[in-house]
Amino acid sequence: MIQSNDIERQVEELKINVPWGHIACKWWGPKAVRPILCIHGWQDNSASFDPLIIQLPDHLSYLAIDLPGHGLSSRIPDGMFYSIEVYFTSVMLICDYFQWEKVSLLGHSLGSVISFYYASIFPDKCDLVIGLDTLKPYSNIFKLIQKHFNSGLRKSLEADSRNREKREPPSYTYKELLAKIKSGIFMEIRDDSAPYLLQRSVLPSTSEPSKYFFARDGRLRSSPIPMMDQNMLVLFAGNITSPYCFIKSSVRARVENQAHYNEVVDIMRKNPYFEIYSVEGDHHVHLNEPTKVSGIMTEFIEKYRPKKVSSKL
């Protein structure tokens, strides 16, 4: 059985209305405090932050969201495709909804890239950023763009067709779900961590009792990863002025161009409030072993995050 893994702490489920439906989220902590906005990675959901948030300062609030098409959030309209613009706009709409003049961001993987964009485009509206294991968009882009247009768009069209026909995806037993969620890019997720993701990722099958299917939008599997020309990335990095903490894991996919990564890090080091750390662990270290990053994050948050910032709820 798939059960909620919320720990006993003040947590409330919310839905934020957006033009295409709603963004589902979990508000941790006091309502009078502007929360740190937590943005998960590709095909994850807000529950991936559950084990980490309970390790962070409890006098602050945390708003962990499900990005569009992920978790319990609405899918984008039929015939459309997911992109960095969709996710970026979602953050803007959330800030508008709560009437925040500034935002504090915590992102993992795709969520970290979204935070990088936001801190660069709105440097005066971002007062703190913590990025986990992915610093920036990829910049060795030709082969990635070629792959996306060669096969990715076709797969997205096929997934869109299945959505419009309202066909139920393949169903699996719980044991099979565990194996599925640990395969591919998620192969490092541990057995005791997988239920956090599954609780917001699957629904009971209507045709096969005791089985479940993945409810996230099938178009996500072939959506393009954020990409940008290196010269543009350097300009983006140089425009970030807010306190910025980047934590990378020791075990990472070697897709990144190391020289491009180093160049961006060198630019970001010119920001006196930029901090960079490396921890032993995998891409989901914040989920599998949250204590390896929570201490660094707590020290950074307490150094830079105002402790009395009101919020509308």
HUJO-V420410 format. One record per backbone hydrogen bond with DSSP energy under -0.5 kcal/mol. CO is the residue of the C=O (numbers start at 1). NH is the residue of the N-H. If there is no record, write none. Layout:
BEGIN
co->{CO/CO}
nh->{NH/NH}
END
This chain:
BEGIN
co->{1/7/9/10/12/14/15/16/18/21/22/22/23/24/25/26/26/27/28/30/35/35/36/36/37/37/38/38/39/41/45/46/47/49/50/52/53/57/61/62/62/63/63/64/65/65/67/69/70/74/77/82/83/84/85/86/87/88/89/90/91/92/93/94/95/95/98/103/103/104/105/106/107/108/109/109/110/111/112/113/114/115/116/117/118/120/122/122/125/125/128/129/130/131/131/132/138/139/140/141/142/143/144/145/146/147/147/148/151/152/153/154/155/156/157/158/159/160/161/162/163/172/173/174/175/176/177/178/180/183/184/186/190/190/191/193/193/194/194/195/197/198/198/201/201/203/208/211/212/213/217/218/219/220/226/229/230/231/232/233/234/235/236/237/239/243/244/244/245/246/246/247/248/250/253/253/256/257/258/259/260/261/262/263/264/265/267/268/270/271/273/275/277/279/281/282/284/284/285/289/290/290/291/293/294/295/296/297/298/299/300/301/304/309}
nh->{3/9/11/29/27/25/17/23/21/18/24/74/16/66/14/28/64/12/62/33/37/104/38/63/39/106/40/65/108/44/48/49/50/53/54/55/56/60/36/28/64/38/65/26/40/67/70/217/73/69/80/224/87/88/89/90/91/92/93/94/95/96/97/98/99/100/312/127/128/37/130/39/132/111/112/113/114/115/116/117/118/119/120/121/122/123/125/126/103/127/105/245/107/133/247/109/228/141/144/145/146/147/148/149/150/151/152/153/155/156/157/158/159/160/161/162/163/164/165/167/166/212/177/178/179/180/181/182/183/186/187/189/193/194/195/196/197/197/198/199/200/201/202/215/216/213/211/205/172/203/220/221/222/223/138/233/234/235/236/237/238/239/239/240/241/129/246/275/131/248/277/133/279/252/255/256/258/261/262/263/264/265/266/267/268/269/270/271/272/274/244/246/248/250/251/285/287/288/289/292/293/294/295/297/298/299/300/301/302/303/304/305/306/34}
END
